Amino acid sequence: MCKVFSHPKRLELINTLRENEMSAGELGERLGLAKANLSQHLAMMKERHILASRKEGNMVYYRIANSRLLQAFDILRAILFEHIRGDAALIDGIGGERTLKAGQL
């Protein structure tokens, strides 16, 4: 599952399917992905039971397989943002120290 969360387009895919199902064609247009690339992402996510699909005629529709996955996704995203903010604060702190040292000279 962590491999699913490690790619920005797969994260975008999860967010796009948060509210309702969509056809592969709609997903490709919305995400700006080529058919082959989208197909690889969808197959990988379906294989890991992140997505479920149904076929209607020649159209395949995808949806989040388990709504609890969205809770996990939101928690991991929040943790990731906390780390990013912490890293940014650390970098800002280092930059501030450099400015002080340069000003002291």
C-alpha positions in Angstrom: 0.0 0.0 0.0 2.9 2.4 0.7 4.0 1.9 -2.9 0.6 3.3 -4.0 1.1 6.4 -1.8 4.6 6.9 -3.2 3.6 8.3 -6.6 2.0 11.8 -7.1 -0.3 10.6 -9.9 -1.6 7.7 -7.8 -2.3 10.1 -5.0 -4.1 12.4 -7.4 -6.1 9.4 -8.7 -7.2 8.6 -5.1 -8.3 12.2 -4.6 -10.1 12.2 -7.9 -12.1 9.1 -7.0 -12.8 10.3 -3.5 -16.4 11.3 -4.1 -17.5 9.0 -7.0 -16.5 6.5 -9.6 -15.2 7.5 -13.0 -14.4 5.8 -16.3 -10.8 5.2 -17.3 -11.3 7.8 -20.1 -12.5 10.4 -17.7 -9.6 9.7 -15.3 -7.1 10.0 -18.1 -8.5 13.3 -19.2 -8.7 14.7 -15.7 -5.2 13.6 -14.7 -3.5 14.3 -18.1 -2.2 10.8 -18.4 -1.6 8.7 -21.5 -3.8 5.6 -21.7 -0.9 3.2 -21.2 0.5 5.1 -18.2 -3.0 5.3 -16.6 -3.6 1.6 -17.3 -0.4 0.7 -15.4 -1.4 2.8 -12.4 -5.0 1.5 -12.4 -3.8 -2.2 -12.7 -1.3 -1.8 -9.9 -3.9 -0.1 -7.6 -6.5 -2.7 -8.4 -4.1 -5.6 -7.8 -3.4 -4.1 -4.3 -7.2 -3.8 -3.6 -7.0 0.0 -3.5 -9.5 0.3 -6.5 -12.4 -1.8 -7.6 -13.9 -1.7 -11.1 -17.0 -2.6 -12.9 -17.6 -2.9 -16.6 -20.5 -1.4 -18.4 -20.5 -2.2 -22.1 -17.0 -1.2 -23.3 -16.5 1.2 -20.5 -14.6 0.4 -17.3 -15.5 2.4 -14.2 -13.2 2.7 -11.2 -13.9 3.5 -7.5 -12.1 3.4 -4.2 -12.5 -0.3 -3.0 -12.8 0.6 0.7 -13.8 4.0 2.0 -11.6 3.4 5.1 -8.6 3.7 2.7 -9.4 7.4 2.4 -9.0 7.7 6.2 -5.5 6.1 5.9 -4.7 8.3 3.0 -5.7 11.5 4.9 -3.6 10.4 7.9 -0.5 9.7 5.8 -1.0 12.9 3.9 -1.2 14.9 7.2 1.9 13.2 8.5 3.8 14.0 5.3 2.8 17.7 5.5 3.9 17.8 9.1 7.3 16.5 8.0 7.5 19.0 5.2 6.7 21.9 7.5 9.3 20.6 10.0 11.9 20.4 7.3 11.0 23.8 6.1 11.3 25.2 9.6 14.7 23.6 10.0 15.9 25.0 6.7 14.6 28.5 7.6 16.4 28.1 11.0 19.7 27.2 9.2 19.3 30.1 6.8 18.6 32.5 9.7 21.8 31.3 11.5 23.8 31.9 8.4 22.4 35.4 8.1 23.3 36.1 11.7 26.8 34.9 11.4 27.4 36.9 8.2 26.0 40.0 10.0 28.3 39.5 13.0 31.4 39.6 10.8 
